Amino acid sequence: MARMRTKRNIPARMERCHERWFDAPLLNRGKWREACGFAEDIPLWLEIGCGKGKFCTEMALRHPEVLYIAMERDASVTLAAVEKAHELEIPNLFFIRGDAGIIENYFAEDEVDRIFLNFSDPWTRQNKPKRRLTYRDFLNKYKVMMRAGGAVEFKTDNDELFDFSLNEFRETGFVLEDETRDLHNSVFDAENIRTEFEQKFADQGITIKRVVAKML
Ligand SMILES: C[S@@+](CC[C@H](N)C(=O)[O-])C[C@H]1O[C@@H](n2cnc3c(N)ncnc32)[C@H](O)[C@@H]1O
């Protein structure tokens, strides 16, 4: 019963946080900085599939100089993070309910500076590589959305997805940097923020793969 009550409350809870939660993101295509009250020269970082939101919350707090937008297609997963950002009044963190499958409808050309993909669904068991957020059709869309010097930061627990993604990045003209197959035992760990899924995998002894793919 309690679970159902919580779910029914989603619209009302979202409404209370409406100024940092965009349920109709198409309307802001090409004007996200203005919509969030930021100047045009402020960097915009976008996380796709933010889940419960630990990573985006810590990133936004760590980088107050950046407008951080976290996107998630399942509102019920992200609700607590939206409420936390609202309560803590984190000024540079905003959320979008949306599906990356139509991301070109949410962001215009040259609008984004950096994209974060953390533990994206691997689609390995279903053998549907075209649904992976690092499939080349997605990467080509990201390239259009990103400004010169942009980059995609990608983390996963899944070896098959990681190998696939490295190939897709290369095939679409990205340059790969800071690659590691054991992030938590690498020099990059000092700066790393663990996501909810990342901690779960680490607790199971699974090593975390990570790469930064830069646009030329
Ligand atoms: C495996 S979870 C990882 C969550 C979080 N990034 C983490 O590391 O803890 C993947 C998340 O991506 C979201 N997601 C998957 N495909 C998506 C899409 N096409 N558009 C938006 N979100 C998506 C899912 O709803 C889910 O919350």
The ligand as an ORCA input file, in Angstrom:
! r2SCAN-3c Opt
* xyz 0 1
  C      21.681      1.036    -15.077
  S      20.929      2.525    -14.614
  C      22.310      3.554    -14.094
  C      21.857      4.713    -13.247
  C      22.986      5.666    -12.795
  N      23.622      6.317    -13.917
  C      24.020      4.941    -11.963
  O      25.135      4.743    -12.458
  O      23.718      4.601    -10.810
  C      20.542      3.252    -16.195
  C      19.581      4.416    -16.080
  O      19.466      5.020    -17.370
  C      18.099      5.285    -17.634
  N      17.940      5.218    -19.088
  C      18.115      4.128    -19.855
  N      17.886      4.408    -21.144
  C      17.539      5.718    -21.188
  C      17.167      6.584    -22.230
  N      17.079      6.157    -23.490
  N      16.887      7.877    -21.936
  C      16.953      8.307    -20.642
  N      17.295      7.531    -19.596
  C      17.582      6.250    -19.867
  C      17.343      4.203    -16.890
  O      15.994      4.580    -16.604
  C      18.180      4.025    -15.643
  O      17.773      4.886    -14.593
*
